[in-house]
Amino acid sequence: KNGGGLTVQIASFPSAAGLDDFDWRISSAEVSADGAFSLYPGVNRVLILLEGDGMELTPREGEPLRLTTLSAPLAFPGEVPWSSRLIGGPVQDLNIMWRRNCVDARTRCVDGDCSVQARSDWTLFFCARGAVVAELDGQSQPLAMGDSIQIEGRQSQVLTLHWPNKCGHGWLIDLLQVLPTAQSHFESYMAG
């Protein structure tokens, strides 16, 4: 949107939605230039650095902070202006966005064999490093770095993840439709 890199959409709802009318959107971007983040009023965002030396991010009002591949995900409201400065060249990031008036989201890192019960309206697993075998409903699907698998609906399906080389990690993203009056997980997180 801001011209600072190349973005690839991984998943969104509705699937045909554009940048102005999605309920939620997950994308990965190669950021190759310093610049301002695109503004998304009414949207919460989580940014995870996947590759590269990092970025120094500065909100309009606040101190700069450094985001690296070892950093915790950065959560911020989409209407707050941020600028970024690349530390040592291009970076690859994972960007999770959702409209706070209709969806809430949670992210967590998965770095070992596990089974996860999908109880959200949408659950997505993104392989960030290495290779993993995802099993769902008795079907195995190998996932390489940058691949993802999505589960829709609260069907209480079990997603089993197995890392054959015992090396790698990924991100599990749960998205839940919410009532506008409910305090979101994001708001609780931002409040401390």
MARLUM-983327 format. One line per field, with one value per residue (C-alpha): residue in three letters; x, z, y. Coordinates in nm, 2 decimals. Layout:
<rs>
rest ALA|...
c1 X|...
c3 Z|...
c2 Y|...
</rs>
This chain:
<rs>
rest LYS|ASN|GLY|GLY|GLY|LEU|THR|VAL|GLN|ILE|ALA|SER|PHE|PRO|SER|ALA|ALA|GLY|LEU|ASP|ASP|PHE|ASP|TRP|ARG|ILE|SER|SER|ALA|GLU|VAL|SER|ALA|ASP|GLY|ALA|PHE|SER|LEU|TYR|PRO|GLY|VAL|ASN|ARG|VAL|LEU|ILE|LEU|LEU|GLU|GLY|ASP|GLY|MET|GLU|LEU|THR|PRO|ARG|GLU|GLY|GLU|PRO|LEU|ARG|LEU|THR|THR|LEU|SER|ALA|PRO|LEU|ALA|PHE|PRO|GLY|GLU|VAL|PRO|TRP|SER|SER|ARG|LEU|ILE|GLY|GLY|PRO|VAL|GLN|ASP|LEU|ASN|ILE|MET|TRP|ARG|ARG|ASN|CYS|VAL|ASP|ALA|ARG|THR|ARG|CYS|VAL|ASP|GLY|ASP|CYS|SER|VAL|GLN|ALA|ARG|SER|ASP|TRP|THR|LEU|PHE|PHE|CYS|ALA|ARG|GLY|ALA|VAL|VAL|ALA|GLU|LEU|ASP|GLY|GLN|SER|GLN|PRO|LEU|ALA|MET|GLY|ASP|SER|ILE|GLN|ILE|GLU|GLY|ARG|GLN|SER|GLN|VAL|LEU|THR|LEU|HIS|TRP|PRO|ASN|LYS|CYS|GLY|HIS|GLY|TRP|LEU|ILE|ASP|LEU|LEU|GLN|VAL|LEU|PRO|THR|ALA|GLN|SER|HIS|PHE|GLU|SER|TYR|MET|ALA|GLY
c1 0.00|0.28|0.52|0.80|0.82|0.64|0.34|0.19|-0.15|-0.16|-0.53|-0.81|-1.18|-1.39|-1.16|-1.23|-1.19|-0.96|-0.74|-1.03|-1.30|-1.14|-1.25|-0.90|-0.59|-0.26|0.02|0.40|0.60|0.96|1.04|1.33|1.31|1.27|0.94|0.61|0.37|0.04|-0.25|-0.55|-0.80|-1.01|-0.76|-0.54|-0.20|0.06|0.40|0.65|0.99|1.07|1.41|1.67|1.87|1.57|1.39|1.39|1.03|0.92|0.56|0.46|0.47|0.72|1.06|1.20|1.21|1.40|1.22|1.43|1.37|1.42|1.17|0.83|0.55|0.48|0.11|-0.02|-0.34|-0.34|-0.44|-0.12|0.15|0.48|0.80|1.06|1.43|1.60|1.90|2.10|1.91|1.57|1.36|1.07|0.78|0.45|0.16|-0.17|-0.45|-0.81|-1.09|-1.14|-1.52|-1.58|-1.28|-1.02|-0.69|-0.42|-0.08|0.17|0.49|0.51|0.86|0.81|0.58|0.23|-0.14|-0.37|-0.74|-0.89|-1.18|-1.18|-1.38|-1.05|-0.72|-0.41|-0.06|0.22|0.56|0.82|1.14|1.22|0.98|0.68|0.43|0.07|-0.19|-0.56|-0.85|-0.61|-0.45|-0.08|0.05|0.41|0.47|0.79|0.90|0.63|0.36|0.04|-0.27|-0.61|-0.90|-1.24|-1.53|-1.55|-1.53|-1.29|-1.06|-0.71|-0.41|-0.10|0.24|0.55|0.90|1.09|1.43|1.35|1.44|1.21|0.92|0.59|0.31|-0.04|-0.30|-0.65|-0.92|-1.25|-1.57|-1.66|-1.94|-1.85|-1.90|-1.66|-1.31|-1.07|-0.76|-0.56|-0.70|-0.62|-0.27|-0.22|-0.34|-0.07
c3 0.00|0.08|-0.20|0.04|-0.06|-0.21|-0.02|-0.07|0.08|0.26|0.37|0.43|0.51|0.31|0.06|-0.22|0.01|-0.07|0.16|0.27|0.34|0.50|0.84|0.88|0.66|0.69|0.46|0.43|0.29|0.18|0.30|0.10|0.19|0.49|0.52|0.69|0.76|0.58|0.81|0.87|1.09|1.31|1.25|1.50|1.37|1.48|1.30|1.32|1.17|0.98|0.81|0.80|1.04|1.17|1.16|1.39|1.43|1.57|1.66|1.60|1.98|2.15|2.15|1.87|1.92|1.74|1.59|1.50|1.43|1.81|1.92|2.05|1.80|1.79|1.84|1.75|1.64|1.26|1.28|1.47|1.24|1.25|1.05|0.99|0.92|0.80|1.01|0.76|0.44|0.33|0.58|0.55|0.79|0.87|0.92|1.09|1.07|1.19|1.23|1.60|1.57|1.44|1.50|1.77|1.71|1.91|1.79|1.94|1.83|1.78|1.78|1.85|1.79|1.92|1.87|1.87|1.90|1.66|1.84|1.67|1.37|1.18|1.27|1.05|1.10|0.91|0.88|0.94|0.94|0.86|0.74|0.92|0.86|0.94|1.00|0.99|0.97|0.91|0.61|0.62|0.44|0.43|0.48|0.38|0.50|0.39|0.36|0.56|0.65|0.74|0.93|0.91|1.15|1.51|1.43|1.72|1.47|1.59|1.40|1.47|1.38|1.35|1.28|1.12|1.15|1.50|1.38|1.28|1.41|1.30|1.41|1.51|1.45|1.60|1.47|1.64|1.56|1.85|1.97|1.94|2.32|2.43|2.54|2.30|2.37|2.19|2.42|2.73|2.59|2.52|2.87|3.02
c2 0.00|0.24|0.13|0.04|-0.33|-0.63|-0.78|-1.12|-1.19|-1.53|-1.52|-1.28|-1.27|-1.22|-1.38|-1.13|-0.82|-0.54|-0.33|-0.12|-0.38|-0.69|-0.82|-0.98|-1.01|-1.20|-1.11|-1.13|-0.84|-0.79|-0.44|-0.29|0.08|0.30|0.48|0.53|0.25|0.26|0.37|0.14|0.32|0.08|-0.20|-0.37|-0.50|-0.75|-0.74|-1.03|-1.01|-1.33|-1.26|-0.99|-0.78|-0.59|-0.26|0.04|0.14|0.48|0.58|0.94|0.99|0.77|0.62|0.41|0.04|-0.24|-0.53|-0.83|-1.20|-1.26|-0.99|-1.06|-0.97|-0.59|-0.51|-0.17|0.02|0.07|0.44|0.53|0.66|0.47|0.51|0.24|0.24|-0.08|-0.18|-0.37|-0.42|-0.57|-0.77|-1.01|-0.97|-1.13|-0.88|-0.98|-0.73|-0.74|-0.49|-0.44|-0.39|-0.75|-0.97|-1.04|-1.23|-1.41|-1.52|-1.76|-1.91|-2.29|-2.44|-2.81|-3.10|-3.03|-3.08|-2.78|-2.79|-2.53|-2.36|-2.02|-1.91|-1.92|-2.08|-2.04|-2.19|-2.02|-2.20|-1.93|-2.15|-2.51|-2.77|-2.91|-3.19|-3.07|-3.33|-3.25|-3.50|-3.78|-3.61|-3.51|-3.20|-3.10|-2.73|-2.55|-2.21|-1.95|-2.21|-2.21|-2.41|-2.27|-2.42|-2.25|-2.27|-2.38|-2.75|-2.85|-3.00|-3.10|-2.98|-3.18|-3.03|-3.25|-3.11|-3.40|-3.22|-3.09|-2.75|-2.46|-2.26|-2.11|-1.89|-2.00|-1.73|-1.76|-1.52|-1.50|-1.30|-1.08|-0.86|-0.49|-0.44|-0.72|-0.61|-0.78|-0.98|-0.70|-0.43|-0.64|-0.69|-0.32|-0.23|-0.45
</rs>
